[in-house]
Amino acid sequence: MNSSARPLSAAITIDNITFQLEHGDITGQELRELTSPAANDLWLDLPDAQDVPVPPQSTITINSNLRFFTNTPITIYIDAAPYRVPAGAVTEPKLRELTSPAIPDDHRIWKDIYDDLDDPIAEDEIVIIKEGDRFFTKAAEQAIFEIRVNTERHNVAGPIVSFETIVGLAFPAPPTGSQLIFTVGYARGAGARPTGTLRAGETVTIKNGTLFNVTATDKS
């Protein structure tokens, strides 16, 4: 027997549900009918590229690891409350906005993994979701971190710090001016966005060694 022969079936996923299909060609309509109820719209997921719509009459050659998404609503749970969302993927900020009121910045979101360690969701992370996924929130554990603000060392409570806290560290005695604008940039942060800028009212996740640069400009 040729050990390198192609397997008789291939594993594909639709909305993160696995289907075993024979190798060969299949139409977009036949792919839609694998879901229940049959999906109205279907996209082929291309890594690091724009997803491609799959019309019903189109033909796809089946091979392993093909991923498809539909717009079929699914139910996920946050702190035991159900929410209807489109299947596929959702960002961490969008998860926060599902609840009313929104999940506060000083709370973290965790994915509940049955019989395994729960998975913390990083800031701005893209989360693949499927029917019945459960998430829970809890206040981030406070700790003291050493950061630098305009090259000066500061010990602050974290891991979440606000724009206002950083500006206060940079300018203990605020400069004068009728139209002051503060610009806050940071690097070596924690989570999925280690470098960026902060605006008034925003927060960022820090770690030891996070760097901040704060400038003040008078627009008057």
VEXDREN-2710 file (C-alpha; in Angstrom, 1 decimal):
% VEXDREN-2710
k/r/px/py/pz
1/MET/0.0/0.0/0.0
2/ASN/1.3/3.5/-0.9
3/SER/1.6/5.3/2.5
4/SER/1.7/8.6/0.7
5/ALA/-1.6/8.1/-1.0
6/ARG/-4.1/10.9/-0.4
7/PRO/-6.7/10.2/2.4
8/LEU/-10.2/9.3/1.2
9/SER/-11.7/12.2/3.1
10/ALA/-10.8/15.7/4.0
11/ALA/-11.8/17.7/7.1
12/ILE/-13.3/21.1/6.5
13/THR/-15.0/23.5/8.9
14/ILE/-18.1/25.7/8.5
15/ASP/-18.6/28.1/11.4
16/ASN/-15.9/26.1/13.3
17/ILE/-17.9/22.9/13.0
18/THR/-15.9/20.1/11.3
19/PHE/-17.2/18.1/8.4
20/GLN/-15.6/15.0/6.8
21/LEU/-16.0/15.2/3.0
22/GLU/-14.7/13.1/0.1
23/HIS/-12.1/14.7/-2.0
24/GLY/-13.4/16.2/-5.2
25/ASP/-15.6/19.1/-6.3
26/ILE/-18.6/20.4/-4.4
27/THR/-20.9/23.3/-5.1
28/GLY/-21.5/26.3/-2.9
29/GLN/-25.1/25.3/-2.5
30/GLU/-24.1/21.8/-1.4
31/LEU/-21.8/23.4/1.2
32/ARG/-24.7/25.6/2.4
33/GLU/-26.9/22.5/2.9
34/LEU/-24.4/21.0/5.3
35/THR/-25.5/23.5/7.9
36/SER/-28.9/23.4/9.6
37/PRO/-30.8/25.4/8.6
38/ALA/-29.0/25.9/5.3
39/ALA/-27.0/29.1/5.2
40/ASN/-28.0/32.0/3.0
41/ASP/-24.4/33.3/2.5
42/LEU/-21.1/31.6/2.6
43/TRP/-17.5/32.8/2.6
44/LEU/-14.1/31.0/2.2
45/ASP/-11.7/32.0/4.9
46/LEU/-8.3/33.0/3.5
47/PRO/-5.5/33.4/6.1
48/ASP/-4.2/37.0/6.1
49/ALA/-6.4/38.0/3.2
50/GLN/-10.0/39.1/2.4
51/ASP/-12.5/36.3/2.8
52/VAL/-14.0/35.2/-0.6
53/PRO/-17.8/34.9/-1.1
54/VAL/-18.9/31.5/-2.3
55/PRO/-21.9/31.7/-4.7
56/PRO/-24.3/28.8/-4.7
57/GLN/-23.4/27.8/-8.3
58/SER/-19.7/28.0/-7.8
59/THR/-17.5/24.9/-7.5
60/ILE/-14.9/24.3/-4.7
61/THR/-12.3/21.5/-4.9
62/ILE/-12.3/19.9/-1.4
63/ASN/-9.0/19.5/0.5
64/SER/-8.2/19.4/4.1
65/ASN/-8.1/22.5/6.3
66/LEU/-10.5/24.6/4.2
67/ARG/-12.5/27.0/6.5
68/PHE/-15.8/28.6/5.7
69/PHE/-18.0/31.0/7.5
70/THR/-21.7/31.9/7.2
71/ASN/-23.8/34.8/8.5
72/THR/-26.0/32.4/10.5
73/PRO/-26.6/33.8/14.0
74/ILE/-25.4/31.6/16.9
75/THR/-25.8/31.9/20.6
76/ILE/-22.9/32.5/22.9
77/TYR/-22.9/33.2/26.6
78/ILE/-21.2/35.9/28.7
79/ASP/-21.6/35.5/32.4
80/ALA/-24.4/33.0/31.7
81/ALA/-26.5/35.5/29.7
82/PRO/-27.2/34.5/26.1
83/TYR/-26.3/36.7/23.1
84/ARG/-27.0/36.2/19.4
85/VAL/-24.1/37.0/17.2
86/PRO/-23.0/36.1/13.6
87/ALA/-21.0/32.9/13.4
88/GLY/-17.3/33.1/12.6
89/ALA/-15.1/35.5/14.6
90/VAL/-15.5/38.4/17.1
91/THR/-13.0/40.8/18.5
92/GLU/-12.4/41.3/22.2
93/PRO/-13.8/44.9/22.1
94/LYS/-17.0/43.6/20.4
95/LEU/-17.4/41.0/23.1
96/ARG/-17.3/43.9/25.7
97/GLU/-20.0/45.8/23.8
98/LEU/-22.4/42.9/23.8
99/THR/-23.4/43.3/27.4
100/SER/-25.4/46.2/28.8
101/PRO/-23.7/48.0/30.4
102/ALA/-20.5/47.2/28.5
103/ILE/-17.9/45.1/30.3
104/PRO/-15.6/47.6/32.1
105/ASP/-12.0/48.1/31.2
106/ASP/-10.8/46.8/34.6
107/HIS/-12.4/43.4/34.0
108/ARG/-10.9/40.7/31.8
109/ILE/-12.8/38.2/29.6
110/TRP/-12.1/34.5/29.8
111/LYS/-13.3/31.7/27.6
112/ASP/-14.7/28.8/29.6
113/ILE/-13.0/25.6/28.4
114/TYR/-14.7/22.5/29.6
115/ASP/-12.3/20.1/31.5
116/ASP/-9.3/22.3/30.7
117/LEU/-7.7/25.6/31.8
118/ASP/-9.9/28.6/30.9
119/ASP/-8.4/30.9/28.3
120/PRO/-7.9/34.6/29.0
121/ILE/-8.9/36.8/26.0
122/ALA/-6.2/39.4/25.3
123/GLU/-6.9/43.0/24.5
124/ASP/-8.0/43.4/20.9
125/GLU/-7.7/39.6/20.3
126/ILE/-9.8/38.1/17.5
127/VAL/-11.7/35.1/18.9
128/ILE/-13.1/32.2/16.8
129/ILE/-16.6/31.4/18.1
130/LYS/-19.1/28.6/17.7
131/GLU/-22.6/27.8/18.9
132/GLY/-22.8/27.5/22.7
133/ASP/-19.3/29.1/23.5
134/ARG/-19.2/30.4/27.0
135/PHE/-17.3/33.4/28.4
136/PHE/-17.1/34.9/31.8
137/THR/-15.7/38.1/33.2
138/LYS/-13.8/39.0/36.4
139/ALA/-11.9/42.0/37.7
140/ALA/-8.2/42.0/36.7
141/GLU/-5.9/41.1/39.6
142/GLN/-4.2/44.2/40.8
143/ALA/-0.4/44.3/40.9
144/ILE/2.3/46.9/40.9
145/PHE/4.3/47.5/37.7
146/GLU/7.3/49.6/37.0
147/ILE/6.8/51.8/33.9
148/ARG/8.5/54.8/32.4
149/VAL/6.7/58.0/31.6
150/ASN/8.9/60.5/29.6
151/THR/11.9/58.4/30.8
152/GLU/11.0/58.7/34.5
153/ARG/10.3/55.5/36.5
154/HIS/7.0/55.1/38.2
155/ASN/5.4/52.3/40.1
156/VAL/1.7/52.0/39.3
157/ALA/-1.2/49.6/40.0
158/GLY/-2.1/47.6/36.9
159/PRO/-2.4/45.8/34.6
160/ILE/-4.9/48.4/33.3
161/VAL/-4.0/52.1/33.3
162/SER/-5.8/55.0/31.9
163/PHE/-4.9/57.9/29.7
164/GLU/-5.7/60.3/32.6
165/THR/-3.4/58.4/35.0
166/ILE/-0.4/58.6/32.5
167/VAL/-1.0/62.3/31.8
168/GLY/-1.1/62.9/35.6
169/LEU/2.3/61.1/36.0
170/ALA/3.8/63.1/33.1
171/PHE/2.5/66.5/34.4
172/PRO/1.9/66.5/38.2
173/ALA/1.5/70.2/37.8
174/PRO/-0.6/70.6/34.6
175/PRO/0.8/73.2/32.2
176/THR/-1.3/76.3/31.6
177/GLY/-3.2/77.0/28.4
178/SER/-6.7/77.5/27.2
179/GLN/-6.7/74.7/24.6
180/LEU/-4.2/72.1/25.9
181/ILE/-4.0/68.8/24.0
182/PHE/-2.1/65.9/25.5
183/THR/-0.7/63.2/23.2
184/VAL/0.1/59.8/24.7
185/GLY/2.1/57.2/22.9
186/TYR/3.3/53.9/24.4
187/ALA/5.5/50.9/23.6
188/ARG/6.3/47.5/25.1
189/GLY/2.7/47.1/26.4
190/ALA/1.0/43.8/27.1
191/GLY/-1.7/42.0/25.2
192/ALA/-2.4/42.1/21.4
193/ARG/-1.6/45.8/21.0
194/PRO/1.9/46.4/22.6
195/THR/2.5/49.7/20.7
196/GLY/0.1/52.5/20.0
197/THR/-1.5/55.8/21.2
198/LEU/-4.1/56.6/23.9
199/ARG/-6.9/59.1/23.7
200/ALA/-8.8/60.6/26.6
201/GLY/-11.0/58.0/28.3
202/GLU/-9.0/55.0/26.9
203/THR/-7.0/52.4/28.8
204/VAL/-4.1/50.1/28.0
205/THR/-2.8/46.9/29.5
206/ILE/0.8/47.3/30.8
207/LYS/3.6/45.1/32.1
208/ASN/7.0/45.9/33.7
209/GLY/9.0/48.1/31.4
210/THR/6.1/49.6/29.4
211/LEU/7.2/53.0/28.0
212/PHE/5.0/56.1/27.7
213/ASN/5.8/59.4/25.9
214/VAL/3.4/62.3/26.8
215/THR/3.5/65.7/25.2
216/ALA/1.3/68.8/25.8
217/THR/0.4/71.2/23.0
218/ASP/-1.5/74.5/23.4
219/LYS/-3.7/75.0/20.4
220/SER/-4.8/78.5/21.5
END
